[in-house]
Amino acid sequence: MLEGKRGVIFGIANDHSIAWGISKKLSEHGAELALTYQNDTLLKRIKPLSKEINSKLLIECDFSQSNSIKKCFNNINQKWDNIDFVVHAAAFSDKNELNGRYIDTSLSNFINTLNISCYSFTEISKLASSMMNNGGSLLTLSFYGANKVMPNYNVMGVAKAALEMSVKYLSVDLGSNNIRVNAISAGPIKTLASAGISGFNEILKHVEEKSALKRNVTLEEVANTAL
Ligand code: NAD
């Protein structure tokens, strides 16, 4: 289905990452992937994963470093002159502030969270779209905490609301180039990022029980549906 298509993946930390689940499926369907990694510590985990899906391009990209996204696309452009899709499955906030009251959010963490979890997708969309010569697809990951107040999700909920709104603006900017922009709001899944949210296991348990009851499916199926 995706033979001949090329895409860039942001957000693999390990084999539990949502970005890794998506990458495996894309690869199974024939897509060629460039994987990015945040830093050298994560590179050690991503290298063996890249071999599993035969990915030849492994590129460093840390959204908190200025020009990192630009350098990343310059690197990709040296190897590929066209891309068809991007998956942005990355977010960050200080875990000390994913706990307690939203009102206590510090300015520095507010700016950092919005920069890494939201603005990065806008910058990536701009650079990626300039390499999408035949149209394409830009995908990011959101969470229900963008729409409803969730305990402890705090500034990340604000960032996801901004991300979802930026998807709408980007889709208007890029629609005429035949580029689709979407966010998938995933259900709760145990990953490195979700481990930083205080009380996350309770949300996970609640959703698993409700979903399994409603559809009479296994918990594994619930997690797959969220992907
Ligand atoms: P994860 O920890 O596996 O992935 C998060 C990724 O963000 C990591 O690969 C990390 O390297 C990257 N990242 C963090 N700071 C970065 C930076 N400065 N520069 C570049 N990359 C950076 O966790 P995940 O749960 O797979 O998260 C992927 C996406 O899915 C996130 O946007 C998250 O908010 C979203 N999401 C997760 C859940 C869940 O329950 N796990 C639910 C809904 C949405």
Boltz pocket constraint, residues with backbone or C-beta under 6 A from the ligand:
constraints:
  - pocket:
      binder: B
      contacts: [[A, 10], [A, 11], [A, 12], [A, 13], [A, 14], [A, 16], [A, 17], [A, 18], [A, 19], [A, 37], [A, 38], [A, 42], [A, 61], [A, 62], [A, 63], [A, 64], [A, 88], [A, 89], [A, 90], [A, 91], [A, 92], [A, 116], [A, 141], [A, 142], [A, 143], [A, 144], [A, 184], [A, 185], [A, 186], [A, 187], [A, 188], [A, 189], [A, 190], [A, 191], [A, 192], [A, 193], [A, 194]]
      max_distance: 6.0
